[in-house]
Amino acid sequence: MFILSQLALDYVGIDDIFHGKRVSFLSHLIAKEIGYSEEDINDIIFEGLLHDCGVSSTVTHAKLINELDWENSHEHCVRGSKLLIDTPIFKKYAPTIFYHHTHCNELPKKTDISIRERANITYLADRIDILIATGRTVDEVLKILEGNRNTLFYTNLIDAFLKVLQKSDPVNIIKDKDRVEIFFEKGKEEIPLLARIVAVADIFQALAQNRPYRKGLEPKIIMKILKDMAEHNKIDGAVLYIVDRNLDSCYKKALPEIKSSMV
């Protein structure tokens, strides 16, 4: 498990530590509405957590959170897929990560339809979260989605999201960090181990690295924050225990200068 924890620290994005969870949450709702199997939904949850693993700069992150689409948006997808494809435990997720910013009308027909659709689920959930996080109303989000049917997003996925809206209120849920955490807490035992590892690693790395608004935190402070989260069942305590036992190694792996060869 420690080896997985170290690898996971290499494979997460750099900023908003709850974006991945929100994308996972939305992706699972859309996939469930379409009728995916439980096994596939588990993979889709993990792909949502991991989708921005190729983000390696604050500039890229700024575009991710402020623009629906932009030139060279595929670069971090290529980088992320390369990180995954050479590692057996992550290899199966590489194709989805590679295509998760590809417009549905540009996805290569030779690629398996399941990969194309799963990548587009991640893309749709990702952009919905960003639109809501940047202050769009539900009506504005739906108007944008309608304007991008069969160009950015598959029609059946948009229709599935509309059905989700009729059954629940995912928009308000993803605005509420605690309510997203409840989803992960309730399904913790059903969520794949790798997904739970990445959830811990994602937060650990974000706290360790420098941000425009603060300097990276010291290991002891990071662990204090994470232990409080574990006590409130927001992250997996068993995974955190392994990190705590190997704190120095995990901290070094989380720092960008240690990972410069991947950028």
MOZITA-V806175 format. One record per backbone hydrogen bond with DSSP energy under -1.0 kcal/mol. CO is the residue of the C=O (numbers start at 1). NH is the residue of the N-H. E is the energy in kcal/mol with one decimal. If there is no record, write none. Layout:
CO/NH/E ; CO/NH/E
This chain:
1/5/-2.5 ; 2/6/-2.4 ; 3/7/-2.4 ; 4/8/-2.9 ; 5/9/-1.6 ; 7/10/-1.3 ; 8/11/-1.1 ; 18/22/-2.2 ; 19/23/-2.6 ; 20/24/-2.3 ; 21/25/-2.5 ; 22/26/-2.5 ; 23/27/-2.8 ; 24/28/-2.5 ; 25/29/-1.7 ; 26/30/-2.3 ; 27/31/-2.9 ; 28/32/-2.3 ; 29/33/-1.9 ; 30/34/-1.8 ; 31/35/-1.6 ; 31/36/-2.3 ; 37/41/-2.5 ; 38/42/-2.2 ; 39/43/-1.8 ; 40/44/-2.5 ; 41/45/-2.5 ; 42/46/-2.0 ; 43/47/-2.6 ; 44/48/-2.0 ; 45/49/-1.7 ; 46/50/-1.9 ; 47/51/-1.1 ; 50/53/-2.0 ; 52/55/-1.9 ; 57/61/-2.0 ; 58/62/-2.4 ; 59/63/-1.7 ; 60/64/-2.2 ; 61/65/-1.9 ; 63/67/-2.0 ; 70/73/-1.5 ; 72/75/-1.6 ; 74/78/-2.3 ; 75/79/-2.4 ; 76/80/-2.2 ; 77/81/-2.5 ; 78/82/-2.0 ; 79/83/-1.6 ; 80/84/-1.4 ; 81/85/-2.5 ; 84/87/-1.8 ; 87/90/-1.8 ; 87/91/-1.7 ; 90/93/-1.9 ; 91/94/-1.4 ; 93/97/-2.1 ; 94/98/-2.6 ; 95/99/-1.7 ; 99/102/-2.0 ; 103/106/-2.2 ; 108/111/-1.6 ; 112/116/-2.2 ; 113/117/-2.9 ; 114/118/-2.3 ; 115/119/-2.5 ; 116/120/-1.9 ; 117/121/-2.1 ; 118/122/-2.1 ; 119/123/-2.3 ; 120/124/-2.8 ; 121/125/-2.7 ; 122/126/-2.6 ; 123/127/-2.5 ; 124/128/-2.5 ; 125/129/-2.3 ; 126/130/-2.1 ; 127/131/-2.7 ; 128/132/-2.4 ; 129/133/-2.8 ; 130/134/-1.7 ; 131/136/-2.3 ; 132/135/-1.8 ; 137/141/-2.5 ; 138/142/-2.7 ; 139/143/-2.0 ; 140/144/-2.0 ; 141/145/-2.5 ; 142/146/-2.7 ; 143/147/-1.7 ; 145/148/-1.6 ; 146/149/-1.0 ; 148/151/-1.5 ; 148/152/-1.3 ; 148/153/-2.1 ; 151/105/-1.8 ; 152/104/-1.1 ; 153/150/-3.0 ; 154/158/-1.8 ; 155/159/-2.7 ; 156/160/-1.7 ; 157/161/-2.2 ; 158/162/-2.2 ; 159/163/-2.0 ; 160/164/-2.0 ; 161/165/-2.2 ; 162/166/-1.3 ; 163/167/-1.1 ; 164/168/-2.3 ; 169/173/-1.7 ; 170/174/-2.6 ; 173/176/-1.1 ; 176/180/-1.7 ; 177/181/-2.1 ; 178/182/-1.7 ; 179/183/-1.3 ; 180/184/-1.6 ; 181/185/-2.7 ; 182/186/-2.9 ; 183/187/-1.7 ; 185/188/-1.1 ; 187/190/-1.2 ; 187/191/-1.6 ; 192/196/-1.8 ; 193/197/-2.4 ; 194/198/-2.6 ; 195/199/-2.0 ; 196/200/-1.6 ; 197/201/-2.9 ; 198/202/-3.2 ; 199/203/-1.5 ; 200/204/-2.5 ; 201/205/-2.8 ; 202/206/-2.1 ; 203/207/-2.2 ; 204/208/-1.8 ; 205/209/-2.0 ; 207/217/-2.9 ; 211/214/-1.1 ; 214/211/-3.1 ; 218/222/-2.4 ; 219/223/-2.6 ; 220/224/-1.7 ; 221/225/-2.1 ; 222/226/-2.6 ; 223/227/-2.8 ; 224/228/-1.6 ; 225/229/-1.8 ; 226/230/-2.6 ; 227/231/-2.4 ; 228/232/-1.1 ; 229/234/-3.0 ; 230/233/-1.9 ; 236/240/-2.0 ; 237/241/-2.1 ; 238/242/-1.3 ; 239/243/-1.8 ; 240/244/-2.8 ; 241/245/-2.0 ; 244/247/-1.1 ; 246/250/-2.4 ; 247/251/-2.7 ; 248/252/-2.1 ; 249/253/-2.0 ; 250/254/-1.4 ; 255/258/-1.1 ; 259/262/-2.4 ; 260/263/-1.1
